[in-house]
Each structure stands twice: as C-alpha cells, then as structure tokens.
C-alpha cells in the first residue's frame, strides 16, 4: 500500500523581530511543495503545490497543469484536448511531448494518456479532434464526409 505523506519531518522554527510584549504565533519554515500542519511539514497532494516559507495551505495547480507526485515544487503543462502522451504531461516533464490524436480518435480532456476511438465506424476528418462531435460518418468509397 502507499505510504502516508504525514509527518515527513519537523518544521524549523524561525526567529522574527517583534516588539517587546507582543505575542505573535511562532513562524515555521517549510520547503516548497509542503505545508505547515501541527508542527510538521506535510507534502502537498498531487495537483497542488506551495511557495514554502511559512505556508499553511497548498494551492491547486492552475487550469491545464498538474504534477506527478506529492510534495512537488512546480506544476507542469498537461496535454491539451485533442492530444495525448504516455503520462498525460507535455514537455519538459515528458521528453517526447504530446501528440495529436490520430484520425478516428479524439480526446476531450487535459492530460489524456490515450485517445478515445470514435463509435460505430465513425471517424474524424483530421488529426487532433477534441470532441466526440467531430466523429462523423465518412463515405468509405470516396473518403468524403
């Protein structure tokens, strides 16, 4: 089974300049990709990251981006609709990058690891189809729609 991401290591207290007599919560230093939680540094889950420093929460990766493992420092581009790669990521995370779906296939999501075949003998006119609506009846004799 998978390992827990909790209690990876203890947060390091940091010193701050405060006026005498003021009470402020003690600040803790955490690495990028982690958040501070109950005196522990906890990895952000897949699809999230943090700026580090004294982060107490993780931020969701932006649209069309994600990461592969908990505690990731960065978010990376996913393949756009109409494209695919073996892991769903574009360059630089995937050295080959994304490829368009072949004729007769489509992908309507970001991060596709494969393309979906058009139903019942339908096909697409071009590569890189983004929706099932692009699957049309193609006349077998002429190759025309």
C-alpha positions as CSV (number, residue, x, y, z in Angstrom):
1,X,0.0,0.0,0.0
2,X,1.0,3.6,-0.4
3,X,3.0,5.5,2.3
4,X,1.4,8.3,4.3
5,X,2.5,11.8,3.4
6,X,2.2,13.0,7.0
7,X,5.0,13.6,9.5
8,X,7.7,13.8,6.8
9,X,9.9,16.0,9.0
10,X,9.6,18.6,11.7
11,X,9.1,22.2,10.8
12,X,12.0,24.5,11.7
13,X,11.1,27.5,14.0
14,X,12.2,30.8,12.6
15,X,13.1,34.0,14.5
16,X,11.3,37.2,13.8
17,X,11.8,40.7,15.2
18,X,8.8,41.7,17.3
19,X,8.2,44.5,19.7
20,X,8.7,43.6,23.4
21,X,5.4,42.4,25.0
22,X,3.7,41.5,21.7
23,X,2.6,37.9,21.2
24,X,2.7,36.5,17.7
25,X,2.4,32.9,16.6
26,X,5.7,31.3,16.1
27,X,6.6,31.1,12.4
28,X,7.9,27.9,10.8
29,X,9.9,27.3,7.7
30,X,8.8,24.6,5.3
31,X,10.1,23.7,1.8
32,X,8.3,24.4,-1.5
33,X,5.7,21.7,-2.1
34,X,5.0,21.3,1.6
35,X,2.7,23.0,4.1
36,X,2.9,23.5,7.9
37,X,0.4,21.5,9.9
38,X,0.6,20.9,13.7
39,X,4.4,21.4,13.9
40,X,5.0,19.0,10.9
41,X,5.9,19.6,7.3
42,X,3.3,17.8,5.2
43,X,3.6,17.2,1.4
44,X,1.1,18.9,-0.7
45,X,-1.1,16.3,-2.6
46,X,-0.8,15.6,-6.4
47,X,-2.2,18.6,-8.3
48,X,-1.2,21.1,-5.6
49,X,2.0,22.9,-4.5
50,X,3.0,25.7,-2.1
51,X,5.5,28.5,-2.1
52,X,7.2,27.1,1.0
53,X,8.3,29.5,3.7
54,X,5.5,29.6,6.3
55,X,2.8,28.1,4.1
56,X,-0.1,26.6,6.0
57,X,-2.0,25.5,2.9
58,X,-1.4,24.2,-0.6
59,X,-2.5,25.9,-3.8
60,X,-4.2,23.9,-6.6
61,X,-2.3,23.9,-9.8
62,X,-3.8,26.2,-12.5
63,X,-6.1,25.0,-15.3
64,X,-4.3,22.6,-17.7
65,X,-1.5,22.0,-15.2
66,X,-0.7,19.4,-12.5
67,X,2.2,17.5,-11.1
68,X,3.1,13.8,-10.7
69,X,3.8,13.2,-7.0
70,X,3.0,14.6,-3.6
71,X,5.4,17.4,-2.4
72,X,6.1,18.6,-6.0
73,X,7.7,22.1,-6.2
74,X,6.1,23.0,-9.5
75,X,3.0,22.5,-11.7
76,X,3.6,21.4,-15.3
77,X,1.6,21.6,-18.5
78,X,-0.8,18.7,-19.3
79,X,-1.5,17.7,-22.9
80,X,-4.4,19.8,-24.2
81,X,-7.6,18.3,-25.5
82,X,-7.1,16.6,-28.9
83,X,-3.6,15.4,-27.8
84,X,-2.1,12.7,-25.6
85,X,1.1,11.3,-24.1
86,X,2.1,8.2,-22.2
87,X,1.8,10.1,-18.9
88,X,-0.6,12.9,-19.9
89,X,2.2,15.6,-19.5
90,X,3.7,17.8,-22.1
91,X,7.4,18.9,-22.3
92,X,9.6,19.3,-20.3
93,X,8.2,16.7,-17.9
94,X,7.6,14.3,-20.8
95,X,10.7,14.4,-23.1
96,X,8.6,13.3,-26.2
97,X,5.8,15.8,-25.5
98,X,2.2,15.5,-26.6
99,X,1.0,14.0,-29.9
100,X,-2.3,14.8,-31.7
101,X,-5.0,12.1,-31.6
102,X,-5.0,10.1,-34.9
103,X,-7.9,10.2,-37.4
104,X,-10.8,8.3,-36.0
105,X,-9.9,9.2,-32.4
106,X,-10.5,12.2,-30.1
107,X,-9.6,13.5,-26.6
108,X,-11.9,15.9,-24.8
109,X,-9.8,16.3,-21.6
110,X,-6.5,17.8,-20.5
111,X,-3.8,15.2,-19.5
112,X,-5.1,12.3,-21.7
113,X,-2.9,9.2,-21.6
114,X,-4.7,7.9,-24.7
115,X,-7.4,9.0,-27.2
116,X,-10.9,7.6,-27.4
117,X,-12.0,5.8,-30.6
118,X,-15.0,7.2,-32.5
119,X,-18.0,5.0,-32.1
120,X,-19.6,2.6,-34.7
121,X,-17.4,3.1,-37.7
122,X,-17.4,6.9,-37.4
123,X,-14.1,8.8,-38.0
124,X,-12.7,12.3,-37.8
125,X,-11.7,14.4,-40.8
126,X,-8.4,15.5,-39.3
127,X,-6.0,14.6,-36.5
128,X,-6.3,16.3,-33.1
129,X,-10.1,16.0,-32.7
130,X,-11.2,17.5,-29.3
131,X,-14.8,16.2,-29.0
132,X,-16.9,13.2,-29.9
133,X,-19.0,15.6,-32.1
134,X,-16.0,15.6,-34.5
135,X,-16.7,11.9,-35.2
136,X,-18.7,11.8,-38.5
137,X,-19.9,9.3,-41.0
138,X,-17.2,9.0,-43.7
139,X,-18.2,7.6,-47.1
140,X,-15.8,4.6,-47.4
141,X,-15.6,4.9,-51.2
142,X,-14.6,8.5,-51.6
143,X,-13.2,9.4,-48.2
144,X,-15.5,12.4,-48.1
145,X,-17.9,13.4,-45.4
